[in-house]
Amino acid sequence: MKISVIFVGELHDTGFNACALEGAQRLQRDSRGDEIEVVSGIPYDPGAMERALRKAAARSDGVVFIGGQGNRVTPDIATEFPDRAFAVVQGNVVGANLASYDVLQEQSAFLAGVLAARMTRTGTVGHLSGHRVVPGLKGRAAFAAGVRHADKSIRLVTGFCGTQDDSAVTEHWARGIAGDGADVLFTMLNAARDGATRACRATGMRQIGNAVDWCQIDPDVFVASAVARIDLGVELAIDDIREGVRPGKIRELGLGEKAVSLSMASDVPDYIRQEVEDLAGEIAVGTVTIDAVYEGPEFEAAA
């Protein structure tokens, strides 16, 4: 059996794609005779994504699309190839031969919002992401909900800059958010996080990362990181294709499955750390619900 795994944008991005790649590579090393092909560098363009999917389906038994971008393009291609198995990791689409796997990064994003509200000294926190895909929108809504949960008086400056990989753009936007008063910034970015980090160093703004544990990578800048084990979603998707499993519904992995968590820096006070850990337990058992929609103001960086 041959399974193709498709990535949009930069593969080694020290973020979302890199985490997903770890899952694919683990299964490449333990392929049980199957071939796991990695297809990368696909532009964020519907036509390019459709062409990559179609080519992969023509030569593979199954195709796994990484990222919420796949929600838009995968269903049509799955219909074209009814004898192939398709999956979207961080997806919300299903069909006869199409499954979705959702690592609930909104749960760790909610915890990030609580932490940001507790750590801010200016009373203003920020959020910055790139593309308006479903996982990014849900993550932003959850972060905003976490801020409100902790302190309704905290102001949120939030925007989508239109790119996950252009650091010049994200640096400009992050500086703008800092200029609007934020001293803690939650970023949901890929390779372009480098630009936001430069802005944080220049302005003194602390950053909360996502996907991987940025507190271990850059503790001077990162006060926390909303860890999301996308690799676990990739492994589950590939294993289901191998076993001929068609879930028929979105498979979710969250705090209860240890697929998400909030890593916190050593300078986070113990009482805040305990509050976050207690909330994580409540979310895991369903006693705290998380908003999926944000309807507040949007930040636009000056030209």
QUIMOTA-V498547 format. One line per field, one symbol per residue. phi: phi as a letter, one per 20 degrees, with the letter a starting at -180 (. if undefined). burial: # if it has 24 or more other ideal C-beta (glycine too) atoms within 12 Angstrom, else .. A space follows every 10 residues. Layout:
# QUIMOTA-V498547
phi->???
burial->???
This chain:
# QUIMOTA-V498547
phi->.dcddddenf fedlbgffff fgfffffffc flneddeddc mfffbgffff ffffffffdc ebcdeeofgf gfdfgfffff cfeddcbdem dbccagcccc ccffffffff fffffgffef dencccbbcd eeegffffff ffgfffgfgf afefeddcbd enbdceffff fffffffffe ofdcceddcd fffgffffff ffdnfeddeb mdefffebff eeeabefcef gfffffffff fgemedgmbf edccgfelec adecffefgg ffgffffffg ffffeneddc fdcdcefdec fff
burial->.######### #.######## ####..#... ...#.##### .#.#....## .###.##..# ########## #####.##.. #..####### #####.#### ########## ########## .#.####### ########## ########## ...####### #.#####.## ########.# .######### ########## ..#.###### #####..#.. ########## ########## ##....#..# #####...## #####..#.. .##.##..## ..##...#.# ##.#....#. #..
